[in-house]
Amino acid sequence: MTDLSMLQMRKGPPKPADAVDRIRPDSGAHDMRDPFDIGDALTTLALTGEPVTVYPRGRDFVMARIDSVDPEHQVFTLELAGNDVLAEGEAMFVAALGSNAKIQFELDAGWAIVEGRPDLVQLPLPEVCLVLNRRAEPRLESPLGMNYGARFTLLGKVFEMPLYDFSRGGVGLRATPEQALELYVGKKLEGVQLELGTSLAVSADLEIRLLRPFRTFLLGQQVQVGCRISNITMQMRQTLERAVVKIQKRR
């Protein structure tokens, strides 16, 4: 089941103003079919409390958020906002995934109200999701065997995290579950020292836009920390540009 204790801050109940439009057929979105990836994406929505817009066929949209995900039994639980009711039948579910992506899926199966909780509905995990990535800048994976990382101080504690990808506008860090307890979406990290190989270093302020738990074979449970660069000098931006160009030439 989803462990919501990993994050300190979760978005509040969704409002109609939080509604997300459906993905257009000509948007260039791609299918996600791997059950692990689908479960992982829905777990991220549960952890962040991201609003989910439900479009029942022939009815007005309903606002909700994912309460929990149970990959073992291939189900997830949806928490309906306010007094909304979700009638059984075909429906489309749409949500923002991080700051630069959308996820959408359809379900047309019987679902059940959780006993004693009329605001909770249990549904089967979808077999396929449509994903639209809208990154402003392409991300480049950090080269293996080289020193790419981030170092910053938060509440008197020093944090050091590997940097697994970066772009001209943001970076992706890898945190341990213990480190992630100190972080939440929207948190601003000031004066982060980014090491981009052996000869390039950048100091920048970051804003956390995504926290996504995942598991690796060697390291076990980890947390992806997606950050947007919110404050950087022109000189430092040029240094980051050189690092991007350097990696692009190696590919």
Secondary structure, DSSP 8 states (H G I E B T S, - for coil): ---GGG-S-------GGG------TTS--EEE--HHHHHHHHHHHHHHT--EEEEETTS--EEEEEEEEEGGGTEEEEEE-TT----SS-EEEEEE-SSSEEEEEEE-S--EEETTEEEEEEEE--S-EEEEE--SS--EE--TTS-EEEEEEETTEEEEEEEEEE-SSEEEEEE-HHHHTT--TT-EEEEEEEEESSS-EEEEEEEEEEEEEEEETTTEEEEEEEEEEEE--HHHHHHHHHHHHHHHHH-
